[in-house]
């Protein structure tokens, strides 16, 4: 099984329904529906961010031969993928539904988990108030800040642990084991019947000293055991970070595939989107140009993060979508 397929399957593993909200999610849904998740995919809004209710895939998908879900209840949705700079209808999300906010298309491997719908604060709603106005400086800054802030927050502890225990990982538990062994050897000879102290220290005092020495020995052993557990956690964290990096690279491939599919869908004979392309296959309307521009910007940011060693897959690799 390819990493890409594993990425998509894990992202949809515990969902009954995959929901794409607003413009741009459509293309990702089409790719996802076509190759990775054959059913239970719906969209909430029209292709151009027009207000809409929880509806099946749009008419164009029927024209292209896709199965369409005719109706569905909001309370059956287990997770919602949101295009945060085009979606303006968070109220369609049912109470207690995990809100997963991501980038331009549903294929983007960044899934930032916000609060449940009933706990969303006013500050969180700034992502939904922008509408389709993607060319403003505020949105660009918000886009940059969100990605960097979430990544740094998520992996700050992991990186700190890695730096802290990389050179002490094996040294500390090994040293503790050696120290505890030496300590007990010394204690054995100290209380050996042939040892000189037996003739000069009373039985009560020897028992008290024996108790103190044992406490110290146990303390050393426990310290080594804790360091060993930390080393195990360190290895687990490192393995998780590495897996997330691989997952993000797989997501990049899928993301680029969404872009290719985007233009292909718009240029199909009879497609309702055909009039949005010029003779060279470029988008005619600013909304599409801006989306592609943001897409390129997103890929650039991911490359930058990869060079910094921060490229990860958000929560997608390990997300808990239970409600």
C-alpha positions as CSV (number, residue, x, y, z in Angstrom):
1,X,0.0,0.0,0.0
2,X,1.4,3.3,-1.0
3,X,2.0,6.1,1.5
4,X,-0.5,8.2,-0.4
5,X,-3.2,5.7,-0.1
6,X,-2.4,5.1,3.6
7,X,-2.6,8.8,4.1
8,X,-6.1,9.1,2.7
9,X,-7.4,5.9,4.4
10,X,-6.1,7.1,7.8
11,X,-7.7,10.5,7.3
12,X,-11.1,8.9,6.6
13,X,-10.7,5.8,8.7
14,X,-13.2,6.8,11.4
15,X,-15.5,9.0,9.5
16,X,-19.0,8.0,8.4
17,X,-19.1,11.1,6.2
18,X,-16.5,13.3,4.6
19,X,-17.7,16.8,4.2
20,X,-16.1,19.5,2.1
21,X,-17.2,23.1,2.7
22,X,-17.1,25.9,0.2
23,X,-15.3,26.5,-3.1
24,X,-12.1,24.6,-3.8
25,X,-13.2,21.6,-1.7
26,X,-15.0,20.2,-4.7
27,X,-11.9,19.2,-6.7
28,X,-10.4,17.5,-3.7
29,X,-13.7,15.6,-3.1
30,X,-13.8,14.5,-6.7
31,X,-10.3,13.0,-6.5
32,X,-11.0,11.5,-3.1
33,X,-14.3,10.1,-4.2
34,X,-12.8,8.8,-7.5
35,X,-9.8,6.9,-6.1
36,X,-9.8,6.6,-2.4
37,X,-13.2,6.9,-0.8
38,X,-15.9,5.7,-3.1
39,X,-19.0,6.8,-1.1
40,X,-20.4,9.1,1.5
41,X,-18.8,12.2,0.3
42,X,-20.8,15.4,0.2
43,X,-20.2,19.1,-0.1
44,X,-21.9,21.9,1.9
45,X,-21.6,25.0,-0.4
46,X,-21.4,25.8,-4.1
47,X,-18.2,25.9,-6.1
48,X,-17.9,29.7,-5.7
49,X,-18.5,29.9,-2.0
50,X,-22.2,30.6,-2.4
51,X,-24.3,30.0,0.7
52,X,-25.9,26.6,0.7
53,X,-27.2,23.9,3.0
54,X,-25.9,20.5,3.6
55,X,-26.4,19.0,0.1
56,X,-25.1,16.2,-2.1
57,X,-22.3,16.8,-4.5
58,X,-23.3,19.4,-7.1
59,X,-24.9,18.8,-10.5
60,X,-21.5,18.7,-12.2
61,X,-20.5,15.6,-10.4
62,X,-23.6,13.8,-11.7
63,X,-22.7,14.9,-15.2
64,X,-19.3,13.3,-14.8
65,X,-20.8,10.0,-13.7
66,X,-20.2,10.1,-9.9
67,X,-22.6,8.6,-7.4
68,X,-24.3,11.3,-5.5
69,X,-25.8,11.1,-2.0
70,X,-29.3,12.5,-2.2
71,X,-29.8,13.5,1.5
72,X,-28.0,13.2,4.8
73,X,-28.6,14.4,8.3
74,X,-26.1,16.9,9.9
75,X,-25.9,15.0,13.1
76,X,-24.5,12.0,11.3
77,X,-21.4,14.0,10.2
78,X,-18.4,12.9,12.3
79,X,-15.9,15.4,11.0
80,X,-15.9,18.4,8.7
81,X,-13.0,19.4,6.5
82,X,-13.1,23.2,6.1
83,X,-11.6,25.6,3.6
84,X,-11.1,28.3,6.2
85,X,-10.7,31.3,3.9
86,X,-13.8,30.6,1.9
87,X,-16.2,29.0,4.3
88,X,-18.7,31.3,6.1
89,X,-21.2,28.8,7.4
90,X,-19.9,27.1,10.6
91,X,-23.4,26.9,11.9
92,X,-24.1,23.9,9.6
93,X,-21.9,21.8,11.8
94,X,-23.7,19.8,14.3
95,X,-23.0,20.1,18.0
96,X,-20.0,18.2,19.2
97,X,-18.6,17.6,15.7
98,X,-14.8,17.9,15.5
99,X,-14.0,20.8,13.2
100,X,-10.9,20.1,11.1
101,X,-9.6,23.2,9.4
102,X,-7.3,22.8,6.5
103,X,-5.9,24.6,3.5
104,X,-7.0,25.2,-0.1
105,X,-8.3,21.7,-1.1
106,X,-9.4,18.7,0.9
107,X,-6.2,17.0,-0.2
108,X,-4.0,19.3,1.9
109,X,-2.3,17.3,4.7
110,X,-2.7,20.1,7.3
111,X,-5.7,19.4,9.4
112,X,-5.9,21.8,12.4
113,X,-8.3,20.6,15.0
114,X,-10.4,23.4,16.4
115,X,-12.9,23.3,19.1
116,X,-16.2,21.6,18.7
117,X,-18.8,23.7,16.9
118,X,-20.6,24.6,20.1
119,X,-17.4,25.9,21.6
120,X,-16.1,28.0,18.8
121,X,-15.2,31.5,20.0
122,X,-15.5,34.8,18.1
123,X,-11.8,34.8,17.5
124,X,-12.0,31.5,15.6
125,X,-14.7,32.8,13.3
126,X,-12.3,35.2,11.6
127,X,-11.4,32.4,9.3
128,X,-15.0,32.3,8.1
129,X,-15.6,36.0,7.8
130,X,-13.2,36.5,4.9
131,X,-15.5,35.1,2.2
132,X,-13.8,34.6,-1.1
133,X,-11.7,37.8,-0.8
134,X,-8.3,35.9,-1.0
135,X,-6.1,38.7,-2.2
136,X,-6.0,40.8,0.9
137,X,-2.9,41.2,2.9
138,X,-4.6,40.1,6.1
139,X,-5.6,36.8,4.6
140,X,-2.1,36.1,3.4
141,X,-0.7,36.9,6.8
142,X,-3.3,34.8,8.5
143,X,-2.5,32.0,6.2
144,X,1.3,32.2,7.1
145,X,0.7,32.7,10.8
146,X,-1.7,29.8,11.1
147,X,0.6,27.3,9.5
148,X,3.7,28.2,11.3
149,X,2.1,28.7,14.7
150,X,0.3,25.4,14.6
151,X,3.4,23.5,13.5
152,X,5.6,25.1,16.0
153,X,3.1,24.6,18.8
154,X,2.6,20.9,17.9
155,X,6.2,19.9,17.7
156,X,7.9,22.2,20.2
157,X,7.8,19.6,23.0
158,X,8.9,16.8,20.6
159,X,11.9,18.7,19.4
160,X,12.8,19.7,23.0
161,X,12.7,16.1,24.1
162,X,14.8,15.1,21.2
163,X,17.5,17.6,21.8
164,X,17.5,17.0,25.5
165,X,17.8,13.2,25.4
166,X,19.7,12.6,22.2
167,X,23.1,12.3,24.0
168,X,21.9,11.3,27.4
169,X,19.3,8.8,26.2
170,X,21.4,5.7,26.9
171,X,24.0,7.2,29.2
172,X,21.6,8.0,32.1
173,X,19.9,4.7,32.5
174,X,23.1,2.8,32.0
175,X,24.9,5.0,34.6
176,X,22.0,4.5,37.0
177,X,22.2,0.7,36.7
178,X,25.9,0.7,37.2
179,X,25.6,3.0,40.2
180,X,22.9,0.9,41.8
181,X,25.0,-2.3,41.3
182,X,28.1,-0.7,42.8
183,X,26.1,0.7,45.7
184,X,24.6,-2.7,46.6
185,X,28.0,-4.3,46.4
186,X,29.4,-1.8,48.8
187,X,26.5,-2.3,51.1
188,X,27.0,-6.1,51.1
189,X,30.6,-5.8,52.2
190,X,29.7,-3.1,54.6
191,X,27.3,-5.4,56.5
192,X,29.1,-8.6,55.9
193,X,29.7,-10.5,59.2
194,X,33.4,-10.5,58.6
195,X,33.5,-6.8,58.1
196,X,35.1,-4.7,60.8
197,X,32.1,-2.5,61.5
198,X,30.2,-5.5,63.0
199,X,32.3,-5.4,66.1
200,X,31.8,-1.7,66.7
201,X,28.2,-1.0,65.7
202,X,25.2,-2.4,67.6
203,X,22.6,-4.5,65.9
204,X,20.0,-1.8,66.1
205,X,22.3,0.8,64.5
206,X,23.3,-1.7,61.8
207,X,19.7,-2.4,61.0
208,X,19.0,1.4,60.7
209,X,22.1,1.9,58.4
210,X,21.0,-1.1,56.3
211,X,17.5,0.5,55.9
212,X,19.0,3.9,54.8
213,X,21.4,2.3,52.4
214,X,18.6,0.3,50.8
215,X,16.5,3.4,50.4
216,X,19.4,5.1,48.6
217,X,19.9,2.1,46.4
218,X,16.2,1.9,45.5
219,X,16.2,5.7,44.8
220,X,19.1,5.3,42.3
221,X,17.4,2.3,40.7
222,X,14.2,4.2,40.3
223,X,16.0,7.2,38.8
224,X,17.6,4.9,36.2
225,X,14.2,3.3,35.5
226,X,12.6,6.7,34.9
227,X,15.4,7.7,32.6
228,X,14.8,4.5,30.7
229,X,11.1,5.3,30.3
230,X,12.0,8.7,29.1
231,X,14.3,7.2,26.5
232,X,11.5,5.0,25.4
233,X,9.2,8.0,25.1
234,X,11.9,9.8,23.2
235,X,12.1,7.0,20.6
236,X,8.3,6.9,20.3
237,X,8.1,10.7,19.7
238,X,11.0,10.5,17.2
239,X,9.2,7.7,15.3
240,X,6.0,9.7,15.3
241,X,7.6,12.8,13.9
242,X,9.4,10.9,11.2
243,X,6.1,9.2,10.3
244,X,4.4,12.6,10.1
245,X,7.1,13.9,7.8
246,X,6.5,10.9,5.4
247,X,2.8,11.4,5.6
248,X,3.2,15.1,4.7
249,X,5.3,14.3,1.7
250,X,2.6,11.9,0.6
251,X,0.1,14.7,1.1
252,X,2.1,16.9,-1.1
253,X,1.8,14.5,-4.0
254,X,-1.9,14.2,-3.4
255,X,-2.2,18.0,-3.2
256,X,-0.4,18.5,-6.6
257,X,-2.7,15.8,-8.0
258,X,-5.7,17.9,-6.9
259,X,-4.4,20.8,-8.9
260,X,-3.9,18.8,-12.0
261,X,-7.4,17.4,-11.6
262,X,-8.8,20.9,-11.1
263,X,-7.8,22.1,-14.6
264,X,-8.7,18.7,-16.1
265,X,-12.3,18.9,-14.7
266,X,-12.7,22.5,-15.9
267,X,-11.6,21.7,-19.4
268,X,-13.8,18.6,-19.9
269,X,-16.4,18.9,-22.8
270,X,-19.7,20.0,-21.4
271,X,-18.3,20.9,-18.1
272,X,-20.0,23.9,-16.4
273,X,-16.5,25.2,-15.6
274,X,-15.2,25.3,-19.2
275,X,-16.1,28.9,-19.6
276,X,-13.8,29.7,-16.7
277,X,-10.7,28.8,-18.7
278,X,-9.1,30.7,-21.6
279,X,-7.7,29.1,-24.7
280,X,-4.4,28.3,-22.8
281,X,-6.2,26.6,-20.0
282,X,-5.7,29.4,-17.5
283,X,-8.4,30.6,-15.2
284,X,-10.4,33.6,-16.3
285,X,-11.8,34.7,-13.0
286,X,-9.8,36.2,-10.1
287,X,-11.2,33.7,-7.5
288,X,-9.5,30.8,-9.3
289,X,-6.3,32.7,-10.0
290,X,-6.1,33.6,-6.4
291,X,-6.7,30.1,-5.3
292,X,-3.9,28.8,-7.5
293,X,-1.7,31.6,-6.3
294,X,-2.4,30.6,-2.7
295,X,-1.8,26.9,-3.6
296,X,1.7,27.8,-5.0
297,X,2.3,29.8,-1.9
298,X,1.2,26.9,0.3
299,X,3.6,24.5,-1.5
300,X,6.4,27.0,-1.1
301,X,5.7,27.2,2.6
302,X,5.7,23.4,2.9
303,X,9.1,23.3,1.1
304,X,10.4,25.9,3.5
305,X,9.2,23.9,6.5
306,X,10.7,20.8,5.0
307,X,14.1,22.4,4.8
308,X,13.7,23.5,8.4
309,X,12.8,20.0,9.5
310,X,9.3,21.0,10.5
311,X,7.3,19.5,7.7
312,X,4.6,17.4,9.3
313,X,1.1,16.1,8.6
314,X,-0.8,18.0,11.2
315,X,-3.2,15.6,12.9
316,X,-4.0,13.5,9.9
317,X,-1.7,10.7,10.7
318,X,-3.1,10.1,14.1
319,X,-6.4,12.1,14.3
320,X,-9.1,10.9,16.6
321,X,-12.4,11.7,15.0
322,X,-14.7,10.1,17.6
323,X,-17.5,12.3,18.8
